[in-house]
Amino acid sequence: MPYPRNADLPAPVGAHLPDHAQDIYRESFNHAYAAHARESRQEAAARRIAWVAVKRSYVKAGENWVRRHP
C-alpha cells in the first residue's frame, strides 16, 4: 500500500532513517508500487526498489544512516 506521509512508513524505516532518507524511501516506494501494480510480488518489489534508492544517497555507519559524500 502506498504511504501518504512519512509518519505512515513501517516502524523500522521511520525509526532508523533520517527525514530526507524517509522522503526518498516513501517516494520511491510509492512510484514502484504503482509501476508494479500487475505483479504478484508488487509490495516486495517496491520495498527493494525503495531501499536501493535510499542506498544511493545514504550509507549505514554503525547504527546510523548518514548521507554519502560525493
C-alpha positions in Angstrom: 0.0 0.0 0.0 1.3 3.5 -0.8 2.4 5.8 2.0 0.9 9.3 2.0 3.2 10.6 4.7 6.5 9.6 6.3 4.6 9.0 9.6 2.9 6.1 7.8 6.1 4.3 6.9 6.8 0.9 8.6 8.4 1.4 12.0 11.9 0.1 11.1 12.1 2.7 8.3 10.7 5.6 10.3 12.8 4.8 13.4 16.2 4.4 11.7 16.3 6.7 8.6 16.8 10.5 8.7 13.9 12.6 7.4 15.3 13.1 4.0 16.0 9.4 3.6 12.4 8.7 4.6 11.3 11.1 1.9 13.4 9.1 -0.6 12.0 5.8 0.6 8.4 6.9 0.6 8.5 8.5 -2.9 10.4 5.6 -4.4 8.2 3.0 -2.8 5.0 4.8 -4.0 6.3 5.1 -7.5 7.5 1.5 -7.7 4.2 0.2 -6.1 2.2 1.9 -8.9 4.7 0.7 -11.6 4.4 -2.9 -10.5 0.6 -2.9 -10.0 0.0 -6.1 -12.0 2.7 -8.2 -10.4 2.0 -10.7 -7.6 5.0 -9.5 -5.6 4.2 -5.8 -6.0 4.9 -4.8 -2.4 8.1 -6.8 -2.1 9.4 -5.2 -5.4 8.5 -1.8 -4.2 10.4 -2.3 -0.9 13.5 -3.5 -2.7 13.4 -0.6 -5.1 12.9 1.9 -2.2 15.9 0.6 -0.3 18.1 0.8 -3.4 17.0 4.4 -3.8 17.9 5.2 -0.2 21.3 3.5 -0.5 22.2 5.7 -3.5 22.3 8.7 -1.1 22.8 7.2 2.3 25.1 4.6 3.9 24.7 2.9 7.2 27.6 3.9 9.6 27.3 1.7 12.7 23.7 2.1 13.8 23.0 5.3 11.9 22.2 6.2 8.3 24.4 9.1 7.1 24.4 11.0 3.8 27.0 9.8 1.3 29.6 12.3 0.3 30.1 13.0 -3.4 
